């Protein structure tokens, strides 16, 4: 199993109604999960969809820079030319000093998010901006339970359900 797999084999087995105990098909299922996960990552041109920590070192050429991973769940620090910027409060007028994170999309594939810098003009130099953040798709504050058995019973008379 790869750390970038989008689901564990146990969830696949539960969804398919297979026994939870180890079986000879577990290795095949694990390989299929890894292959499908990699295909999804490749189709979306993303290294990962699951939440994890990132550090982007960027060339700050303007007051708006785009982060390379999204959606951003939280920003732990923004350092511009060795100076740590505080988070700015979103208000009706422009903040005097700090950074603001552009809101992200809630569903894949989403779009890159920008960080706007206020109060300091970025010097046009290489790797002058360092952003540490958490990004990825996550369900937060919601309870969810997987069904115990597969709900896919096909009725030969109405294979697409009742009309």
VENTADA-V611281 format. One line per field, one symbol per residue. ss: DSSP state (a for helix, b for strand, c for the rest). phi: phi as a letter, one per 30 degrees, with the letter a starting at -180 (. if undefined). burial: 1 if it has 16 or more other ideal C-beta (glycine too) atoms within 10 Angstrom, else 0. A space follows every 50 residues. Layout:
# VENTADA-V611281
ss->???
phi->???
burial->???
This chain:
# VENTADA-V611281
ss->ccccccccaaaaaaaacccccccccaaaaaaaaaaaaaaaaaaacccccb cbbbbbbbcccccbbbcccccbbbbbbbbbccbbbcbccccccccccbbb bccccccccccccbbbbbccccccccccbbbbbbbcbccccccccccccc ccccccccccccc
phi->.cdcddaddeddddddidddddbdddddddddddddddddeddchbdacd dadbbccbddcadbbcddbadddaccabbchicdcddcddbdcdddakbb cddcdcbddibdcccccbibddddbdhdbbbcacbkdbcbibdbbdddbd dccccddbdcjdc
burial->00001100100111100100000001001100110010000000010110 00010101010000101011111010010100001001000000100111 10010000000011111010010000011110111110000000000000 0000000000000
